[in-house]
Amino acid sequence: MEFTFENVLLVVSILLFVSLIGGKTSYRFGVPVLIFFLAVGMIAGSEGIGGIEFDSPKVAQGMGIIGLNFILFSGGLDTNWKSIKPVLWQGISLSTLGVLLTAFFMGAFIWWITNFIEGLRSFSIYESLLLGSIISSTDSASVFSILRSKNLSLKGHLRPLLELESGSNDPMAYVLTITFITLITTPEMSAWGAIPIFLRQIILGVIFGFLMGWIGKKIINKIKLNYEGMYPVLMIGIMLFTFAFTDFIKGNGFLAIYLAAVYLGNQDIIHKQQIIKWFDGFAWLMQILLFVTLGLLVFPSHLIGIAGIALLISLFLMFIARPLSVFIGISFFKMSMRVRWFISWVGLRGAVPIVFATYPMIAGLDIADDIFNIVFFVSLTSLFLQGTTLASVAKWMGLQEKDVQNAAIPLTILENEKIRSKLTEITLTHDSFAINRRIVDLEIPKDILIALIYRGGEYLVPNGSTELMEGDQLFLISGDQKAINRAFYDSSDEDE
C-alpha cells in the first residue's frame, strides 16, 4: 500500500473498528479490552499479519503523552471530592510512599537477580532502580477502564481510593524515571543532587495544578461562546496549557492536569455534564489509540529472549513488592486485612509503564531495548492475571456490593412524604435577585436541583449558562423550603 495520509487514515479507522468490535467480544469472556487493543497493535505490526512498519519510540512517546493527558484529565473530572475526602490521605500515601517503596523494592530485586544469576545481562544499581521506577505505579487507564467498564461495585470507599491512587501516582513514577535517567546519563551528578529536581517537580505540579483549575473555572464561566460544542474545546485548551506550561517551568505536568481536573470537576461550571461526557468518550479513544500504538512498537520475537527474567520480575512485583508497599504505605490507617490484600492485588500495569519505558530509548541508554521489552511483558502479565480476576477476587473476599439495577425514578415518587426531596414549584417575581443572572453565578446549594423551567408556553431543560427571567416557573427538586427561598430571594426578607 502506498504511504499517503489518506491511507494512514484508512488503516487507523480499520484498527479502531477492529479494536472496538473485538474488545466488546473479549469483554464477554472476561478479558480486559485493553489487552485486546495491545494485541491488535501487535498483530498489525511488522511481525504480524498487518506488516505495518513502526519503530519510532519518539512518536509513541508523543502519542502516549497526549493520551495520558486526556485519560488523567477525564479521570480527574469524574472524581467526586465527597467520595475521595474520607480516603484522601490513604490515597496520597499510596501514590507517593507506596510508589517510592515499590521502585526501591523492585530495583533491589532486579539488581540482585541480574548480577547473581548466571546467564542474565547484568543491570547496574541505577539501571535496576530505573526499571523499578518505570513499573512502580499502577496504570490509571487500566484501573479506570476495568472498574468502570465492569461496573464493579465495591464496599465502603474502596473504589474511590483505588481510582485516586491510580490517577495520582503516575507523577511520582514519572519523576523517579526522569531522575534515574539523569543519574545514568550524568555520572558526575550524585543521588543527593537529584532531590531538588524531585521536589521542584512535585511542588510546582501541585501549585500550578490548583491555580489553573481556579483560572479555568473563571474562564469557562465568564467567556460566552456561541456554540455549546465549543466548551469542551475550550477545556482541551486549558488542559494542554496546564500540562505544557507546568512542564516548561520544570514542574510535573501530569500531576498538574490531574489536580486541575479534580478541582474543575467539583465546581459549578457551564455545560459541566456535557464536558465530562465528551472527555470520557475521548479518553476511551485515546486509550484505544495509545494501546494499539504501543502494540505496534513492540516486536513479539524480542519478548521471547527476556521472558524468563520478565516473568520473575512480574511475579515479584505482584506477590511481594506491591503488597509490601501497600501494607507499609497504609500502615498508619485503620483498614481490615482483606481490604489491604485487595488493594495489593489491584496493582494493574498497562500503558503508562510502557510509555515511560520509551524514555530510556530516546535517551539512548544501552539497556533501553531490554527495559522496554521487560516492561511490556510485565504489563501484559499484570493485565492477564490481575485484570481478569479483579471481580472474582473482590467477590471471594466479600468486598463486592450486590448488583443494583439502575432505574428511572418517577417524579411522583419524589413527592412521597417519606422521602426528603420533593418536587417544588416556584415562580420568579420581580424582587428575586436571580432575575437576569445565570444559574452558574447563583451558587445554588448542591441539594437543590432545577429540573425544568416553564417559560413562554414551553419547557426548557436548564444548564449553567441559562439566564433566569422574571415570570420563569421553576420546577425544583429539594426538601428544604427555606433553602429554596435563600437561593432565589434575599435572606433578609425571609428573616423579616
Secondary structure as GFF3:
##gff-version 3
##sequence-region A 1 496
A	DSSP	alpha_helix	5	28	.	.	.	ID=ss1
A	DSSP	alpha_helix	33	44	.	.	.	ID=ss2
A	DSSP	alpha_helix	57	77	.	.	.	ID=ss3
A	DSSP	alpha_helix	81	84	.	.	.	ID=ss4
A	DSSP	three_ten_helix	85	87	.	.	.	ID=ss5
A	DSSP	alpha_helix	88	93	.	.	.	ID=ss6
A	DSSP	pi_helix	94	98	.	.	.	ID=ss7
A	DSSP	alpha_helix	99	116	.	.	.	ID=ss8
A	DSSP	alpha_helix	125	134	.	.	.	ID=ss9
A	DSSP	alpha_helix	140	149	.	.	.	ID=ss10
A	DSSP	alpha_helix	158	168	.	.	.	ID=ss11
A	DSSP	alpha_helix	170	185	.	.	.	ID=ss12
A	DSSP	three_ten_helix	192	194	.	.	.	ID=ss13
A	DSSP	alpha_helix	195	222	.	.	.	ID=ss14
A	DSSP	alpha_helix	230	248	.	.	.	ID=ss15
A	DSSP	alpha_helix	253	265	.	.	.	ID=ss16
A	DSSP	alpha_helix	272	297	.	.	.	ID=ss17
A	DSSP	alpha_helix	300	305	.	.	.	ID=ss18
A	DSSP	alpha_helix	307	316	.	.	.	ID=ss19
A	DSSP	pi_helix	317	321	.	.	.	ID=ss20
A	DSSP	alpha_helix	322	329	.	.	.	ID=ss21
A	DSSP	alpha_helix	337	345	.	.	.	ID=ss22
A	DSSP	alpha_helix	351	356	.	.	.	ID=ss23
A	DSSP	alpha_helix	358	363	.	.	.	ID=ss24
A	DSSP	alpha_helix	368	382	.	.	.	ID=ss25
A	DSSP	pi_helix	383	387	.	.	.	ID=ss26
A	DSSP	alpha_helix	390	396	.	.	.	ID=ss27
A	DSSP	alpha_helix	411	414	.	.	.	ID=ss28
A	DSSP	beta_strand	422	427	.	.	.	ID=ss29
A	DSSP	three_ten_helix	439	441	.	.	.	ID=ss30
A	DSSP	beta_strand	449	455	.	.	.	ID=ss31
A	DSSP	beta_strand	458	460	.	.	.	ID=ss32
A	DSSP	beta_strand	473	478	.	.	.	ID=ss33
A	DSSP	alpha_helix	481	488	.	.	.	ID=ss34
A	DSSP	alpha_helix	491	495	.	.	.	ID=ss35
###
